[in-house]
């Protein structure tokens, strides 16, 4: 019997990341092997990545791409805004 791949994985160094420089606002997309892995404080997000900005040389914190969307500060901020608004919650 031949081996059948049910779901193709991804090599650790080929994991895509995306981030924005907080100084010059340059947006980057890179691979895990392009930066230094920062251990995750929240295991659901996975590790972030420290990458040097190609424009101003500042440090960019890049977050993993999952399913084509950015998992990072932008989504955390929008989720926090939902929970900060009491009208989003109703008594059941």
C-alpha positions, 0 to 999 in steps of 0.5 A: 500500500502506498502512503497517502497524504491526508493533509500536507504540513509545512516545514518550520522555516517556511512558515509565512509571517506578516508585520508592519513597522511601527516607525515608518509603516512599511508592511512586510511579509517574510518567512520564519527563517528570515527573523528571530522567533520570539516565544509566545505568551499566548499559545493560541497565537504561536510565536511571533518573529523579530525582523529588521525593517528593510527601510529604516532598520527598526525591529518589526514584530511579525505575526503568523499568517493563518488561512491567508489572514493576519493573526496579530495586533489588528485582530486583537484590537478589534476583538478587544473593542467588541468586549469593551462595548457592553451593548454587545452582550445581552442577558439571556 
